[in-house]
């Protein structure tokens, strides 16, 4: 491709900072020629420009050539390549090399320098790069005319900022995978997520991540310095999370030109951009920031060079020619590249030395050593791989078998593992894609090339999904963006039948009653976004719900197991102690979505339902209370029954015994141990009584006695007095339901009215207790068991404690014929 001096092809160097339209110019100039090739510094860039040109002129007119991928239609006129893969054996009317200042890169610089010196189009050559290469370019390519292009937009330094304060559409740049992951995790927690771009990503994964960013599914991009080489994205601000990098040999501070190259990604077209630092990075010095803003840097003093006129007469001669010093000032040898290191390692292998015994085999060995070391494991495994490829190509049939490559691909054909594992597999696939694309190296090359592309795509898709799952909360990112658009921005929201709140197509939680329960998976900023979105969404829904509650019938309300009030199955209120146990206070909790007036409307409706429920369920208690209001003689009993919610422990007053029949008609039973309302011992009324009893004392609702139980063992979790309030009489080791205990006590009292009687059969089973507990139970009822001489057991009534004598009312002195007898009786 070296041009004939007599043809005088035009050589143009277009220099300037980022965002000057240099690449756009080169593409337009190439398409104006009958044929052309552009060498890009990255496979990603080559693919990006290939896609753009193919969509414009048709895929049959343009080719893509990289180390791992070759798409070369028969009639292709224009080629997009990586710099290393430019087809130098062909002649093109137009040749361009992008980022030519990479001649100063210690590792790859010798490739760019070779293109600078030798790659020429028959009609036109354009070299694109930074101003820093101008002096050396003038010296090394004196025939080139130099054109400077100013940046289309302004780049401004804005200083340091916390991650949480970075503006949307920011790119955060870090210089190691661990830093990228840590920052991406932080952005997910604080800002909803980010896209990730690293040099180890495949084009497919990188494009998917960038597409997500460009579509504004996320507002932040975390990247390595891979974004510095011309990747076009809508970035408004570039923030450096570090100012040091590991360059493959040692950690070092970033050069000012590297900072400018990366910072220049901010702004696009005529849009201005800003840059600064974030996270742990120190602030840029004023001098450095000003240099980046004004694009003024020291010129390059040397470029890296490697001899391309190699000597294949012997292995020693080949190594010596690779190490030959530069013959021209300004060009120096750089670090030994991976191919040189692989050759030097294999040269120590006697089998390789014996096999590389002629120029043809030496050329083949050198080609095998040029297989890229994408994995960069830092050991001799890559050199061994190159040696194995050389052995296979040296022996008949002088190519790798399709099964050999297929087996290597099968070992990589997995999509499990973490991010680094997936990227490592992609690197492995890229090596075999390179091998499969080399002419004559493998059997059935087209099938293997398709297989490597398909496998890389499959792993790349898995990697993209893994990146999204780890670093993107799509719901939070979308909601934050919509919410930050302003309060006038209408959100599409709805509440489903089951109470799920949906905002902008995302389920953000559930509203139960009038309390919003955010999605439990939403944490950090995601939870904040969900709450903000729900507040906007429920602003119109809550008033409709309040109105619906007011209009619902009583069957829409119920008590929960915890004793709260539920509406349509959702808890909406609790009870608090009131002045009267039968009239507790309804408390509607304060929340984010109810104002004071709405809470009062809800409280009033629930209070009405509660009053009606108490009246229906505890009707006999309400009746005796009303009777006590009308009849002063019953007032004390009615008050105590109301206080005890249907149970008044202790022996009734003798005066009430005369009203026993009237009280029975009111549902009140006067027993030996208590006055009570038997109807309220049933499960339904008992449950409400338990709730009212616990509420009046400010206690949580205890577990209820088993429905229908006659005898119970004491429950240690029950608070003091609860068993008695529920109508159970403590009798020895058991609790016996009050109505059963009173009925049995009355029967036994009648049976023993004339004295002891034999113990009735089946008494223990009637009480639901063990035979051994029967004596203690009977003692509690007022009876005792005594054995008779013949072995029979008799039931004895126990003497009841005498009531204290009431003082006799004062009498007037007796008069008449019986006065003496009356006085004698009084003395007696």
C-alpha positions in Angstrom: 0.0 0.0 0.0 3.0 2.3 0.0 2.4 5.0 -2.5 4.7 5.7 -5.5 6.3 9.1 -5.0 5.6 10.1 -8.6 1.8 9.8 -7.9 2.0 12.4 -5.2 -1.2 11.3 -3.4 -2.7 13.8 -1.1 -1.8 13.3 2.6 -3.8 15.4 5.0 -3.5 15.5 8.8 -6.6 16.7 10.6 -5.8 17.5 14.2 -7.8 18.8 17.1 -9.5 17.9 20.3 -12.5 15.7 20.7 -15.9 16.7 19.2 -14.4 18.4 16.1 -16.1 16.1 13.5 -12.8 14.5 12.4 -14.2 11.0 12.1 -17.3 12.3 10.3 -15.0 14.1 7.8 -13.0 10.9 7.2 -16.1 8.8 6.6 -17.5 11.4 4.2 -14.2 11.6 2.3 -13.9 7.8 2.1 -17.4 7.5 0.6 -16.5 10.1 -2.0 -13.8 7.7 -3.3 -14.2 4.5 -5.3 -12.6 2.5 -2.5 -11.3 3.2 1.0 -10.3 1.9 4.4 -10.3 3.5 7.8 -8.3 2.1 10.7 -9.9 2.6 14.1 -8.2 2.2 17.5 -11.0 -0.1 18.9 -13.1 -2.9 17.6 -16.1 -1.2 19.1 -15.5 1.9 17.0 -14.9 -0.1 13.8 -18.2 -1.9 14.4 -20.1 1.3 15.2 -18.9 3.0 12.0 -19.5 -0.1 10.0 -23.1 -0.2 11.1 -23.6 3.4 10.3 -22.1 3.2 6.8 -23.8 -0.1 6.0 -27.2 1.4 6.9 -26.4 4.3 4.5 -24.8 2.6 1.4 -26.0 -1.0 2.0 -24.3 -4.0 3.6 -23.0 -5.3 0.3 -20.8 -2.2 -0.2 -19.0 -2.1 3.1 -16.7 -4.6 5.0 -15.8 -5.0 8.6 -12.4 -6.5 9.4 -11.2 -6.9 13.0 -9.1 -9.5 14.6 -12.1 -11.6 15.6 -14.6 -10.7 12.9 -14.5 -10.5 9.2 -17.6 -9.4 7.1 -16.3 -9.0 3.6 -18.9 -9.0 0.9 -17.5 -9.8 -2.6 -18.3 -6.3 -3.9 -17.2 -4.4 -0.8 -15.7 -1.1 -1.6 -15.2 0.5 1.8 -13.6 -1.1 4.8 -13.9 -0.4 8.5 -11.1 -2.0 10.4 -9.1 -2.0 13.6 -5.7 -0.5 12.9 -4.0 -3.9 13.4 -6.3 -5.6 10.9 -6.1 -3.1 8.1 -5.5 -5.2 4.9 -2.2 -3.7 3.8 -1.9 -6.1 0.9 -4.8 -4.3 -0.9 -4.7 -0.9 -2.7 -7.3 1.6 -1.8 -8.0 5.0 -3.2 -8.5 6.4 0.3 -6.8 5.5 3.5 -7.5 7.0 7.0 -6.1 6.2 10.4 -8.0 7.5 13.5 -6.4 8.6 16.8 -2.9 8.7 15.2 -1.5 10.1 18.5 -1.6 6.5 19.8 1.8 6.2 18.1 2.9 7.3 21.6 1.3 4.3 23.3 4.1 2.0 24.7 2.1 -1.2 23.9 0.3 -0.6 20.6 2.2 2.5 19.4 4.4 0.6 17.0 1.4 -0.4 14.9 0.1 3.2 14.6 3.6 4.4 13.8 3.8 1.8 11.0 0.5 3.1 9.5 1.7 6.7 9.9 4.8 6.0 7.9 3.6 3.5 5.4 -0.2 3.3 5.0 -1.2 5.4 2.0 -4.2 5.7 -0.3 -3.6 6.0 -4.0 -5.5 9.2 -4.1 -5.9 10.5 -0.6 -4.7 9.7 3.0 -6.1 11.3 6.1 -4.4 11.1 9.5 -6.8 12.0 12.4 -5.5 12.8 15.9 -4.6 15.3 18.6 -2.5 18.4 18.2 0.2 16.9 20.4 1.6 14.9 17.5 2.0 17.9 15.1 5.8 18.5 15.5 6.7 14.8 15.1 4.2 14.4 12.2 5.8 17.3 10.4 9.2 15.7 10.8 8.2 12.2 9.9 5.6 12.9 7.2 6.8 16.2 5.7 4.6 15.8 2.6 1.4 16.0 4.8 -0.6 19.2 4.9 -1.9 19.9 8.4 -5.4 21.2 9.2 -6.5 22.1 12.7 -10.1 21.8 13.7 -11.5 23.6 16.7 -13.9 21.9 19.1 -17.5 22.5 18.1 -18.6 23.1 21.7 -17.2 24.4 24.9 -15.8 22.2 27.7 -15.9 23.6 31.2 -14.4 22.4 34.5 -16.9 22.5 37.3 -14.9 20.9 40.1 -15.6 17.9 42.4 -19.1 16.6 43.2 -20.5 13.8 45.2 -22.0 10.8 43.4 -25.4 11.8 44.7 -25.1 15.3 43.3 -23.9 14.5 39.8 -26.3 15.8 37.1 -28.2 13.4 34.9 -26.5 12.3 31.7 -23.2 12.0 33.4 -20.4 9.5 32.6 -18.3 8.4 35.6 -14.9 7.2 34.6 -12.9 4.7 36.7 -9.8 2.7 35.9 -10.4 -0.8 37.3 -13.2 -3.3 37.1 -13.6 -3.2 40.9 -14.0 0.6 40.9 -16.5 0.4 38.1 -18.5 -2.2 40.0 -18.4 -0.3 43.3 -19.5 3.0 41.7 -22.3 1.2 39.7 -23.6 -0.4 42.9 -23.6 3.0 44.6 -25.5 4.6 41.7 -28.1 1.8 41.7 -28.8 2.5 45.4 -28.8 6.3 45.1 -29.9 7.1 41.6 -31.7 4.1 40.2 -28.9 2.5 38.3 -26.5 3.0 35.4 -25.1 1.6 32.2 -21.6 0.1 32.2 -19.0 0.3 29.4 -15.6 -1.5 29.7 -13.1 -2.5 27.1 -13.6 -6.2 28.0 -17.2 -6.0 26.9 -18.1 -7.4 23.5 -19.6 -5.0 20.9 -23.0 -6.5 21.4 -23.0 -6.0 25.2 -21.5 -2.6 24.9 -24.1 -1.6 22.3 -26.9 -2.9 24.5 -25.6 -0.9 27.5 -25.2 2.2 25.4 -28.6 1.8 23.9 -30.1 1.6 27.4 -28.3 4.8 28.3 -29.2 6.6 25.0 -32.8 5.6 25.4 -32.7 7.3 28.9 -33.7 4.1 30.7 -30.8 5.2 33.0 -29.3 8.6 33.4 -25.7 7.6 34.3 -22.9 5.7 32.6 -20.0 4.2 34.5 -17.0 3.4 32.2 -13.3 2.8 31.9 -11.2 5.0 29.7 -12.6 2.9 26.8 -15.1 5.7 26.2 -12.2 8.1 25.5 -11.7 6.8 21.9 -14.6 8.3 20.0 -17.6 6.4 21.3 -20.4 8.8 20.7 -23.0 9.2 23.4 -25.2 12.0 24.7 -23.0 12.8 27.7 -23.3 16.2 29.3 -20.8 15.7 32.2 -17.7 13.5 32.7 -16.7 12.8 36.3 -13.4 11.2 37.0 -13.6 8.7 39.9 -9.8 8.4 39.9 -6.7 10.1 38.4 -4.4 7.0 38.3 -4.5 3.9 36.2 -2.5 0.7 35.8 -1.1 0.8 32.3 -0.2 -2.9 32.1 3.2 -2.4 33.8 2.7 -0.1 36.8 0.2 2.3 38.3 0.7 5.9 37.1 -1.0 9.2 37.1 -3.1 10.0 34.1 -1.5 12.3 31.5 -3.2 15.6 30.8 -3.8 14.5 27.3 -5.6 11.3 28.5 -7.7 13.4 30.8 -8.6 15.7 27.9 -9.4 12.8 25.6 -11.9 11.3 28.1 -13.3 14.6 29.4 -13.9 15.6 25.8 -16.7 13.0 25.6 -18.9 15.5 27.4 -20.9 17.6 25.0 -21.8 16.6 21.5 -22.2 18.6 18.3 -22.9 22.2 19.4 -23.9 21.1 23.0 -21.5 22.3 25.6 -20.1 19.8 28.2 -18.6 19.9 31.7 -16.1 17.8 33.6 -14.8 17.3 37.1 -14.1 14.7 39.8 -16.2 12.5 42.1 -16.0 9.7 44.6 -12.4 9.4 46.0 -10.7 11.4 43.3 -9.0 14.6 44.4 -9.9 17.9 42.7 -8.0 18.7 39.6 -5.4 21.5 39.9 -6.3 24.8 38.3 -3.5 24.5 35.9 -4.5 21.0 34.7 -8.2 22.0 34.5 -7.3 25.0 32.4 -5.1 22.9 30.1 -8.0 20.5 29.5 -10.5 23.4 28.9 -8.2 25.1 26.4 -6.8 21.9 24.8 -3.2 23.1 25.3 -0.7 20.3 26.0 3.0 19.6 25.6 3.8 18.1 22.2 4.9 14.5 22.0 8.6 14.0 22.1 8.8 10.5 20.8 6.7 7.8 19.1 7.0 4.1 19.5 8.4 2.0 16.7 9.1 -1.6 15.8 10.9 -2.9 12.8 8.5 -4.3 10.2 11.2 -5.6 7.8 11.6 -8.8 9.7 14.4 -11.4 9.0 13.0 -14.9 8.7 16.3 -16.6 7.9 16.5 -18.1 11.4 14.8 -17.9 14.8 17.7 -15.8 16.2 17.6 -13.5 13.2 13.8 -13.0 13.6 14.2 -12.1 17.3 17.1 -9.8 16.5 15.1 -8.0 13.8 12.2 -7.4 16.2 14.7 -5.8 18.7 16.4 -3.6 16.1 16.7 0.0 17.3 15.0 2.8 15.4 17.0 4.3 12.6 15.3 7.7 12.9 15.2 10.3 15.6 11.9 10.7 17.4 11.2 6.9 17.1 12.0 4.6 20.0 11.3 1.0 20.7 8.4 0.4 23.1 7.5 -2.4 25.4 7.7 -5.8 23.9 4.3 -6.6 22.5 2.4 -9.9 23.3 3.5 -11.4 20.0 7.1 -10.7 20.6 6.9 -12.1 24.2 5.2 -15.3 22.9 7.9 -15.8 20.3 10.6 -15.3 22.8 9.0 -17.9 25.1 8.5 -20.4 22.3 12.1 -19.9 21.2 13.2 -21.6 24.4 11.3 -24.8 23.5 13.6 -27.3 21.7 10.6 -28.8 19.8 9.6 -25.4 18.5 13.2 -24.6 17.5 13.5 -27.9 15.6 10.2 -27.4 13.8 10.9 -23.7 12.8 13.7 -24.7 10.5 13.0 -22.7 7.4 11.7 -19.2 6.5 8.2 -20.6 5.7 7.9 -22.2 9.1 9.3 -19.2 10.8 6.6 -17.0 9.1 4.0 -19.5 10.3 5.4 -19.4 13.8 5.3 -15.6 13.8 1.7 -15.6 12.6 0.8 -18.0 15.3 2.4 -15.8 17.9 0.3 -12.9 16.7 -2.9 -14.5 18.0 -4.1 -11.7 20.3 -3.8 -12.4 24.1 -7.3 -11.2 24.9 -7.4 -13.2 28.2 -4.3 -11.5 29.7 -3.8 -14.1 32.4 -0.2 -13.1 33.0 1.2 -16.6 32.7 2.6 -18.7 29.8 -0.7 -20.2 28.8 -1.0 -17.9 25.8 2.4 -18.8 24.6 1.6 -22.5 24.9 -1.6 -21.9 22.9 0.4 -20.2 20.1 2.8 -23.1 20.1 0.0 -25.6 19.8 -1.5 -23.7 16.9 1.9 -23.7 15.3 2.3 -27.4 15.7 -1.1 -28.1 14.2 -0.4 -25.8 11.2 3.0 -27.2 10.6 1.9 -30.9 10.3 -0.4 -32.3 7.6 -3.2 -31.4 6.9 -1.6 -28.0 8.0 -4.7 -26.7 9.7 -6.7 -27.1 12.9 -9.5 -29.6 12.8 -13.0 -28.3 13.1 -13.6 -30.7 16.0 -10.6 -29.3 17.9 -11.9 -25.7 17.7 -15.5 -26.9 18.3 -14.4 -28.7 21.5 -12.7 -25.4 22.8 -15.9 -23.5 22.0 -18.0 -26.1 23.8 -16.0 -25.6 26.9 -16.8 -21.9 26.8 -20.5 -22.4 25.9 -22.0 -21.5 29.3 -23.9 -18.5 30.5 -23.7 -19.0 34.2 -21.2 -17.3 36.5 -20.5 -13.7 37.6 -19.6 -10.7 35.5 -15.9 -11.4 35.4 -16.4 -15.0 34.5 -18.7 -14.1 31.6 -16.2 -11.5 30.3 -13.4 -14.1 30.6 -15.4 -16.5 28.4 -16.0 -13.8 25.8 -12.2 -13.2 25.7 -11.7 -16.9 25.1 -14.3 -16.9 22.3 -12.6 -13.9 20.7 -9.3 -15.8 20.5 -11.0 -18.7 18.6 -12.9 -16.2 16.5 -9.5 -14.7 15.5 -8.2 -18.2 14.7 -11.3 -19.1 12.7 -11.0 -15.9 10.6 -7.4 -16.5 9.5 -7.4 -17.9 5.9 -6.5 -21.6 5.8 -6.1 -22.1 9.5 -9.2 -24.2 10.2 -11.3 -26.7 8.5 -14.9 -25.6 7.7 -14.0 -22.0 8.5 -17.3 -20.4 7.7 -19.2 -22.8 10.0 -16.7 -22.1 12.9 -16.9 -18.3 12.2 -20.7 -18.4 12.5 -20.4 -20.6 15.7 -18.0 -18.1 17.3 -20.2 -15.2 16.5 -23.3 -17.0 17.8 -21.5 -18.0 21.0 -20.2 -14.5 21.6 -23.7 -13.1 21.1 -25.2 -15.6 23.5 -22.7 -14.9 26.3 -22.9 -11.2 25.5 -26.7 -11.2 26.0 -26.3 -13.0 29.3 -23.7 -10.5 30.3 -26.0 -7.6 29.4 -28.8 -9.2 31.5 -26.4 -9.8 34.4 -25.2 -6.2 34.3 -28.8 -4.9 34.2 -29.8 -7.2 37.1 -26.9 -6.0 39.2 -26.6 -2.3 38.4 -30.0 -1.2 37.2 -33.2 -0.6 39.1 -35.2 0.1 36.0 -38.3 1.0 37.9 -36.6 3.4 40.2 -34.6 5.0 37.3 -37.8 5.5 35.2 -39.8 6.8 38.1 -37.1 9.2 39.2 -36.8 10.6 35.7 -40.6 11.1 35.4 -40.9 12.6 38.9 -38.0 15.0 38.3 -39.7 16.2 35.2 -41.9 18.4 37.5 -45.2 18.3 39.3 -47.1 19.3 36.2 -45.9 16.1 34.5 -48.8 13.7 34.5 -48.1 10.1 35.7 -50.0 7.2 34.2 -51.2 5.4 37.3 -53.9 3.0 38.4 -55.0 0.9 41.3 -56.1 -2.6 40.5 -58.9 -4.6 42.1 -56.5 -6.3 44.5 -55.0 -2.9 45.6 -51.8 -3.0 43.5 -50.6 0.5 42.7 -49.2 0.7 39.1 -47.3 3.8 38.0 -46.0 4.3 34.5 -46.4 0.5 34.0 -44.4 -0.4 37.1 -46.1 -2.1 40.1 -44.8 0.0 43.1 -46.7 -1.6 45.9 -50.2 -2.2 47.3 -52.6 0.1 49.1 -54.5 -1.8 51.8 -57.2 0.3 53.3 -55.6 3.7 53.4 -52.0 2.6 54.0 -49.6 2.2 51.2 -47.2 -0.7 51.4 -44.3 -0.2 49.0 -42.8 -3.2 47.1 -40.6 -4.9 49.7 -37.9 -5.3 47.0 -37.6 -1.5 46.7 -34.7 -0.2 48.8 -32.7 2.9 49.1 -33.5 5.4 46.4 -35.8 2.9 44.8 -38.0 3.0 47.8 -38.0 6.8 47.9 -39.0 6.8 44.2 -41.7 4.3 44.8 -43.1 6.4 47.7 -43.0 9.6 45.7 -44.7 8.0 42.7 -47.4 6.4 45.0 -48.1 9.7 46.6 -48.7 11.3 43.2 -50.7 8.3 42.0 -52.9 8.0 45.2 -53.7 11.7 45.4 -56.9 11.2 43.4 -57.6 7.6 44.5 -57.8 8.1 48.3 -60.8 10.5 48.2 -62.6 7.9 46.1 -61.8 5.2 48.6 -63.0 7.4 51.5 -66.3 7.9 49.8 -66.6 4.2 49.1 -66.0 3.4 52.8 -68.7 5.8 53.8 -71.2 4.2 51.4 -70.5 0.6 52.2 -72.8 -1.6 54.2 -71.9 -3.1 57.6 -71.0 -6.4 56.0 -67.9 -4.7 54.5 -66.4 -4.3 58.0 -64.9 -6.9 60.4 -62.5 -7.3 63.2 -59.0 -8.8 62.4 -57.4 -11.5 64.4 -55.4 -8.8 66.2 -58.6 -6.9 67.1 -58.3 -4.1 64.5 -61.1 -2.9 62.3 -60.8 -4.0 58.6 -62.6 -2.7 55.6 -62.9 -5.0 52.6 -60.2 -7.1 54.3 -57.7 -4.3 54.8 -57.0 -2.9 58.3 -58.1 0.7 58.6 -58.4 1.5 62.3 -57.8 0.3 65.8 -59.6 0.6 69.2 -58.5 2.6 72.2 -59.9 2.7 75.7 -62.9 4.9 76.2 -64.8 6.1 79.3 -67.1 3.0 79.0 -65.9 -0.5 78.1 -68.9 -0.8 75.7 -67.9 2.3 73.9 -64.2 2.2 73.0 -62.7 5.0 70.8 -62.1 4.3 67.1 -58.6 5.5 66.1 -57.8 6.0 62.4 -54.0 6.1 62.0 -52.4 9.1 60.5 -50.7 8.5 57.2 -49.2 10.0 54.1 -52.4 10.0 52.1 -55.2 11.0 54.6 -55.9 14.5 55.8 -57.7 15.3 59.1 -61.2 15.7 57.5 -60.9 12.4 55.7 -59.8 10.6 58.9 -62.8 12.0 60.8 -65.2 10.8 58.1 -63.7 7.4 58.3 -63.8 7.4 62.1 -67.5 8.4 62.2 -68.5 5.6 59.9 -66.5 3.0 61.8 -67.8 4.2 65.1 -71.4 3.8 63.9 -70.6 0.3 62.7 -69.0 -0.5 66.0 -71.9 0.7 68.0 -74.3 -1.3 65.9 -72.1 -4.4 66.2 -72.0 -4.1 70.0 -75.8 -3.5 70.2 -76.5 -6.6 68.0 -74.0 -8.9 69.5 -74.3 -7.9 73.2 -78.0 -7.2 73.2 -78.8 -8.8 76.6 -76.2 -6.6 78.2 -77.6 -3.5 76.6 -81.1 -4.5 77.8 -80.1 -5.0 81.5 -78.3 -1.7 81.3 -81.4 0.0 80.1 -83.4 -1.8 82.8 -81.0 -0.5 85.4 -81.6 3.0 84.2 -85.3 2.6 84.7 -85.2 0.6 88.0 -82.9 2.0 90.7 -82.9 -1.4 92.5 -81.2 -3.0 89.5 -78.8 -0.1 88.8 -75.9 -1.6 90.8 -76.1 -5.0 89.2 -76.5 -3.4 85.7 -73.4 -1.3 86.3 -71.3 -4.2 87.4 -72.4 -6.4 84.6 -71.5 -3.6 82.1 -68.1 -3.2 83.7 -67.5 -6.9 83.6 -69.0 -7.2 80.1 -71.6 -9.7 81.1 -70.0 -11.3 84.1 -70.3 -10.0 87.7 -68.2 -12.3 90.0 -69.4 -13.0 93.6 -72.6 -14.1 95.3 -75.5 -11.8 94.4 -77.1 -9.5 96.9 -80.0 -11.2 98.8 -82.3 -8.4 97.7 -81.9 -9.4 94.1 -82.9 -13.0 94.7 -86.4 -11.9 95.0 -86.2 -10.5 91.5 -84.6 -13.7 90.1 -87.6 -14.4 87.7 -87.6 -10.9 86.3 -83.8 -11.0 85.8 -84.0 -14.4 84.1 -86.4 -12.9 81.6 -83.8 -10.2 80.9 -81.2 -13.0 80.3 -79.4 -12.7 83.7 -78.6 -15.7 85.7 -77.9 -15.3 89.5 -75.6 -18.1 90.5 -73.7 -19.2 93.6 -70.5 -17.7 92.2 -71.5 -14.9 89.9 -74.3 -13.1 88.1 -73.8 -13.5 84.4 -75.5 -13.5 81.0 -75.3 -17.1 79.6 -76.0 -15.9 76.0 -72.8 -13.9 76.1 -70.7 -17.0 76.8 -71.2 -18.2 73.2 -68.3 -17.9 70.8 -69.5 -14.9 68.8 -70.3 -12.6 71.8 -67.3 -14.0 73.7 -64.9 -12.8 70.9 -66.3 -9.3 71.0 -66.3 -9.2 74.8 -62.6 -10.3 74.8 -61.7 -7.5 72.4 -63.6 -4.9 74.5 -62.1 -6.2 77.7 -58.5 -6.0 76.3 -59.1 -2.6 74.8 -60.5 -1.2 78.1 -57.2 -2.2 79.8 -54.9 -1.1 76.9 -53.8 -4.7 76.3 -53.2 -6.7 73.1 -56.0 -9.1 72.4 -55.2 -12.4 74.2 -55.8 -15.7 72.4 -59.5 -16.7 72.8 -60.6 -19.8 74.7 -61.4 -22.8 72.4 -64.9 -22.5 71.1 -67.3 -24.8 72.9 -64.8 -25.7 75.6 -66.3 -26.6 79.0 -63.1 -27.1 80.9 -59.7 -25.5 80.1 -56.2 -25.6 81.5 -55.1 -22.1 82.5 -53.2 -20.3 79.6 -50.0 -18.7 80.9 -50.3 -16.0 78.2 -53.6 -14.8 79.5 -53.5 -11.6 81.6 -54.8 -11.6 85.1 -58.6 -11.6 85.2 -59.1 -12.6 81.5 -60.4 -16.1 82.2 -63.0 -14.9 84.7 -64.1 -12.1 82.3 -64.6 -14.7 79.6 -66.9 -16.7 81.9 -64.6 -19.4 83.3 -64.5 -20.2 87.0 -61.1 -21.2 88.4 -61.7 -24.6 90.2 -58.5 -26.2 91.4 -56.2 -26.9 88.5 -58.8 -26.2 85.7 -61.1 -23.5 84.5 -64.7 -24.5 84.1 -67.2 -22.5 82.1 -69.4 -20.5 84.4 -72.8 -21.8 83.2 -71.7 -25.4 83.5 -70.2 -24.8 86.9 -73.3 -23.1 88.2 -75.7 -25.7 86.8 -73.6 -28.5 88.3 -73.3 -26.7 91.7 -77.1 -26.3 91.8 -77.6 -30.0 91.1 -75.1 -31.1 93.7 -76.5 -28.7 96.2 -80.0 -30.0 95.7 -78.8 -33.6 96.0 -77.0 -32.9 99.3 -79.7 -30.8 100.8 -80.4 -33.5 103.4 -76.9 -34.6 103.9 -74.0 -36.5 102.2 -74.7 -38.6 99.2 -72.7 -41.1 97.2 -70.5 -39.5 94.5 -72.6 -39.3 91.3 -71.2 -41.4 88.5 -69.6 -39.7 85.5 -69.0 -36.4 87.3 -65.4 -36.1 86.0 -66.5 -36.5 82.4 -69.2 -33.9 82.8 -66.7 -31.5 84.0 -64.2 -32.5 81.4 -61.4 -33.1 83.9 -59.3 -36.0 85.0 -60.5 -38.1 88.0 -57.5 -37.0 90.0 -58.5 -33.3 89.7 -62.1 -33.9 90.8 -61.6 -33.3 94.5 -60.0 -29.9 93.9 -62.7 -29.0 91.4 -65.5 -30.0 93.8 -63.9 -28.0 96.7 -64.0 -24.9 94.4 -67.7 -25.6 93.9 -68.3 -25.8 97.7 -68.3 -29.6 98.2 -65.9 -32.2 99.5 -65.4 -35.9 99.2 -65.0 -38.2 102.2 -64.6 -42.0 102.2 -67.0 -44.1 104.2 -66.0 -47.2 106.2 -67.3 -49.5 103.6 -65.1 -47.9 101.0 -67.8 -45.8 99.3 -67.1 -42.1 98.6 -69.6 -39.5 99.9 -70.2 -36.1 98.6 -70.5 -33.6 101.4 -71.7 -29.9 101.2 -69.1 -27.6 102.6 -70.2 -25.1 105.2 -70.6 -21.8 103.5 -69.0 -18.9 105.3 -71.6 -17.0 107.4 -72.5 -13.5 106.2 -71.7 -10.8 108.7 -74.9 -10.0 110.7 -76.6 -6.8 109.7 -77.5 -4.5 112.7 -81.3 -4.8 113.6 -83.2 -1.6 113.0 -84.0 0.4 116.1 -87.5 -0.5 117.4 -89.8 1.5 119.5 -90.5 0.0 123.0 -93.2 -2.6 122.8 -96.7 -1.8 124.2 -99.7 -3.9 124.9 -100.2 -7.4 126.5 -97.3 -8.9 124.8 -94.8 -6.2 125.9 -93.2 -8.5 128.4 -92.9 -11.4 125.9 -91.3 -9.0 123.4 -88.8 -7.8 125.9 -87.9 -11.4 126.7 -87.3 -12.2 123.1 -85.2 -9.1 122.6 -83.0 -10.1 125.6 -82.8 -13.6 124.2 
